[in-house]
Amino acid sequence: MKQLFRFSILLLALLMPALAYAHDFEVDGIYYNINGNEAEVTHGKDIYSRYHGAVTIPASVTYNGTTYPVTSIGQQAFLRCSRLTSVDIPNSVTSIGAYAFMECTELTSIDIPNSVTSIGYEAFMNCTGLTSIDIPNSVTAISSYAFYNTAWYDNQPDGLVYAGMVAYKYKGTMSSGTNITLKEGTLGIASCAFEGCDGLTSIVIPNSVTEVGVLAFMDCPALTSIVVESGNPRYDSRNNCNAIIETASNMLIAGCKNTMIPNSVTEIGYGAFMDCTGLTSIVIPNSITKIGELAFQGCTGLTSVDIPNSVTEIVCDAYGDPAFLGCWGLTSIVVESGNPRYDSRNNCNAIIESASNTLIVGCKNTTIPNSVTKIGPCAFFGCDGLTSIDIPNSITSIGDNAFQYCAGLTSIVIPNSVTEIGDWAFADCTGLTDVYCYIADLSSVSTGNNRFELDNGDYSGRTLHVLRGTADSYRGNRNWYPYFERIVEDIFMGDVNGDLEVNIADVNAVIDIILNGSENPSGDVNGDSEINIADVNALIDIILNAPGN
């Protein structure tokens, strides 16, 4: 499951802006961007203008006759300023952005003024010399890994480490059966604060907490009880639901294996059940309209899910962190009839976006209907239990990461109808040894990057099977040839039974497919996305017109 989380972090890293050295103006050696009527400290124009020594940030700065209050230290502002020794932050600053002081190794201490309310992702990460941090009670929100690999954090004793009045991170190994009641006056819980705490069974959150970071209880498989004390101004655990609900929005932001979603909740939030491996079933009430990013990622014990007809949004785009990413235990997926946006037509065990005919969530028992035209991004991502799948001739597009990490998949047939294969579509399918590709003209196909790549780079024993007369075009195409040990021309149009011959046996095979109601794509000889008597006639024409007949 950590592999899937690393995938999500990788996406975050890919989306993390590179140090662009852009700024709106510079005064006294400090660079700023203008945000409305305020100024934000940013980085210089190049590596030679990085900050060094002692830096004093003013409370306001004047540019072109206008005075701007300095209210934030922006993302990456002091990133890798290894010669920075100290920084004086004024009382006007309210936020410190992601990566703001990351890898400032000469920085030994920092006083954060009591105007600051939030500290961003990895803000002080790898500040190895930072031994002293003064964090005021004004800080309520701290993102994950903000103080990772600093001398300050490393010197803290094992147990729950507080940064000011924020429960920042549980350090060390937690013993089995641990029950935690946060101390009175706690203002916030940092993102990923209890990540991987295998021993955590219950948590009591006082009514003073006004900020709960995302993924605060990620990968806590033994967690069975979550209680927010009554009187909390922002959160509740209504109806003894064993979850944290944001009261104003009715969004469930953190759950556990014992969660019962109240029918007053309208949204399941980002990563609410991430890596909750103990979750085996969940009832999604008819009040839910949205299932957010990574909501059930890594819930490997979840075997079935029913989507009520109230749900009109399931986040499943490649860079939006799909809601059911890596739920490889799923065997049954049902969308209730009457849903205005999604369906599970033909008992397919999948979620299909009705208007676009796009399969957005699949499982190891999915049968793709021949009315589906697209397999969406990450539709089968990490589905280890998937050993085979028939891609019908109706499919024109296979999305980014669609089958990535499907380790049990040994062979795949790509029909000639496919005109688009996305980035990493079949990457890291370690068991994949045979790919049968019926695409005759590669110039008609939009191809993504690293579609069949393996992390270990070992493609021995992997064979790409192609139509007669097309091998040279595949051998000359860098999107194909690097990922296969062999490329062989052993597909014959009309060879339905796969014996490398086209004869009456294939006619019988098509008839069997029709009689048995199979959706084997090889039976669609004429390429019209249907398998019927027209395919029998097309096959007879191929046999009669073959050389020598």
C-alpha positions, -999 to +999 in steps of 0.1 A: +000+000+000+029+023+006+037+019-031+004+035-040+010+063-015+045+069-031+027+071-064+005+099-050+035+117-036+053+112-069+023+130-086+026+157-061+063+161-068+057+162-105+031+189-100+054+208-076+065+239-094+102+240-103+122+269-089+113+294-116+132+325-102+102+348-111+094+378-090+075+411-094+100+434-077+131+435-054+138+459-025+170+458-004+179+423-016+145+407-009+123+396-037+085+399-037+054+390-056+022+411-054-009+393-043-038+418-046-029+445-021-003+424-003+033+413-008+047+378-006+084+370-001+096+349-030+130+337-045+154+356-066+159+355-104+186+329-104+208+307-082+232+336-077+206+357-060+198+332-033+195+345+002+225+342+026+236+353+060+211+372+082+178+383+065+154+407+080+120+408+064+102+441+067+065+444+078+058+464+047+075+474+014+070+502-010+072+497-048+062+522-075+047+545-049+025+519-034+031+504+001+023+467+005+021+448+038+042+417+037+018+389+047+033+357+036+065+338+029+058+321-004+063+286-017+100+278-021+110+313-011+142+303+007+145+268-008+180+254-006+195+287+006+222+267+024+241+299+034+211+314+052+220+317+089+190+336+103+157+352+093+136+378+112+099+374+103+077+404+110+043+403+128+025+410+095+032+375+081+003+350+085+015+320+065+047+302+056+044+283+023+054+248+012+091+242+009+097+277+021+129+270+041+136+234+028+173+224+030+184+257+047+211+237+065+229+266+082+197+278+098+200+270+135+170+288+151+138+305+140+112+326+159+078+324+143+057+355+152+022+351+167+006+364+135+014+331+117-015+307+115-003+281+090+030+263+080+031+246+047+042+212+033+079+204+040+084+240+050+115+233+071+123+198+059+160+189+059+170+219+079+195+197+097+210+224+118+177+238+131+177+231+168+154+257+181+119+266+168+095+290+186+060+281+174+033+304+189-003+294+198-016+313+167-004+284+145-033+259+140-025+243+107+007+224+099+011+204+067+029+170+066+067+167+070+070+204+078+099+197+103+111+163+090+148+157+094+155+188+115+176+187+147+146+200+166+124+171+156+151+145+159+158+156+195+122+152+206+114+121+228+093+093+213+056+097+215+032+124+203+053+155+194+036+189+197+046+219+176+032+247+197-004+236+203-006+215+172-004+176+175+024+174+149+036+138+146+036+106+166+073+096+168+086+061+172+067+028+174+033+029+189+024-001+210-007-022+202-040-011+218-030+026+222-058+050+231-050+087+227-069+117+241-054+149+228-045+173+256-069+201+264-062+233+245-049+214+214-056+237+184-049+215+155-038+181+142-011+182+115-014+164+081-002+128+084+002+132+122-007+096+130+003+081+096+012+044+100+003+041+136-006+004+136-013+003+173-038+032+174-072+020+184-090+051+195-086+089+194-105+116+214-104+151+199-111+180+223-135+208+214-105+232+211-093+217+178-102+239+148-079+223+122-075+187+112-050+182+085-055+159+055-046+122+059-041+127+096-050+091+103-038+075+071-028+038+074-041+033+109-055-002+104-065-009+140-084+024+145-120+016+156-131+047+175-129+084+166-147+109+188-149+146+186-160+161+219-193+179+218-191+217+216-163+217+189-170+248+167-159+231+135-161+193+137-184+166+151-188+129+153-226+129+150-246+097+156-216+080+171-203+075+136-166+070+145-155+097+120-147+133+118-172+154+100-168+191+091-200+204+105-207+234+082-201+215+050-213+180+061-182+165+047-166+134+062-129+141+064-115+111+083-130+077+090-119+042+102-130+006+098-159+011+122-173+042+105-210+044+099-217+073+076-247+093+088-273+101+062-268+138+068-233+137+053-231+149+017-195+144+008-167+119+015-135+141+015-100+138+003-083+106+016-110+101+042-104+063+044-069+062+028-051+029+035-078+018+059-070-019+052-094-031+080-124-016+062-143-045+047-176-029+040-192+006+039-227+018+034-227+050+014-260+067+022-283+083-004-273+118+010-238+115-005-233+136-037-195+135-040-167+110-034-135+129-033-099+123-043-082+092-028-113+087-006-108+049-005-073+046-018-056+014-005-087+000+012-075-035+002-100-053+024-130-036+007-147-063-014-178-045-026-192-010-030-226+002-038-229+037-053-263+053-046-281+073-072-274+105-053-237+105-062-230+128-091-192+133-087-165+106-083-130+120-087-112+097-111-089+118-133-053+108-135-039+139-117-069+143-094-061+112-073-088+086-081-112+078-053-108+040-054-071+039-063-056+005-054-087-012-040-075-045-053-098-065-031-129-052-049-150-079-066-184-062-068-191-026-079-227-016-083-242+018-092-279+020-083-303+024-112-315+059-117-281+076-111-281+107-133-243+104-141-230+069-136-241+033-143-229-003-140-246-015-172-247-052-180-237-061-144-202-052-154-188-046-118-175-012-128-185+025-126-192+039-161-197+076-168-229+073-188-227+103-211-191+097-222-193+059-220-161+059-201-152+032-175-137+051-146-135+025-119-130-012-124-121-043-104-108-078-108-143-091-118-150-063-143-164-073-177-161-043-201-194-038-220-190-033-258-209+000-254-180+015-235-157+036-257-130+047-232-111+032-203-104+062-180-072+072-162-062+049-134-094+028-139-076-005-129-045+011-112-030-014-087-056-041-093-033-070-084-062-095-086-069-087-123-055-116-143-073-111-176-095-086-192-112-085-226-110-051-242-138-049-267-135-034-302-156-005-291-127+009-271-109+039-287-090+052-257-070+037-229-062+064-203-031+073-184-021+047-158-052+027-166-037-007-158-005+004-140+007-020-113-017-048-124+009-074-115-014-104-121-022-094-157-003-119-180-016-110-214-036-083-230-053-079-264-054-043-279-080-041-306-076-022-338-103+003-327-078+019-302-066+053-313-051+065-280-030+049-253-021+071-224+011+076-203+021+045-182-011+028-193+004-007-187+035+003-168+048-019-140+026-049-150+053-072-139+035-104-149+027-092-184+045-114-209+023-112-241+007-082-257-014-089-288-018-057-307-042-056-337-034-019-346-024-020-382-014+017-386+006+032-358+004+067-373-034+066-364-026+061-327-018+088-302+007+073-278+018+084-244+051+080-226+064+048-209+032+028-216+048-006-209+077+005-188+089-017-159+107-002-129+134-029-131+140-024-168+139-062-174+118-070-205+132-105-211+105-130-220+081-103-230+066-106-265+047-082-287+024-100-312+014-079-342-003-083-375+015-097-406+034-070-424+035-045-394+065-057-373+089-032-389+068-002-380+067-014-344+104-021-344+110+015-355+087+031-330+103+040-296+070+039-279+069+001-285+102-016-292+121-008-260+096-027-238+096-061-255+123-087-260+106-099-292+082-085-318+067-112-339+042-112-368+019-140-357-015-123-357-036-132-388-068-111-394-096-136-389-076-160-367-102-161-340-091-193-323-054-182-322-039-212-340-021-189-365-043-201-393-075-188-409-099-215-418-132-231-411-122-237-375-123-199-370-158-198-384-169-223-358-151-202-332-171-171-341-203-191-340-194-204-305-188-168-294-222-157-307-240-186-291-223-183-258-227-145-256-190-140-251-174-105-257-140-120-269-128-091-292-112-116-316-147-125-327-153-090-341-138-098-375-154-068-394-145-043-366-180-029-361-179-035-323-205-062-325-202-100-328-229-115-350-236-132-383-219-103-402-186-115-387-192-150-399-197-136-434-166-114-431-145-144-421-158-165-450-148-137-473-113-136-459-109-174-463-123-173-499-101-144-509-069-157-493-040-164-517-043-198-533-081-199-530 
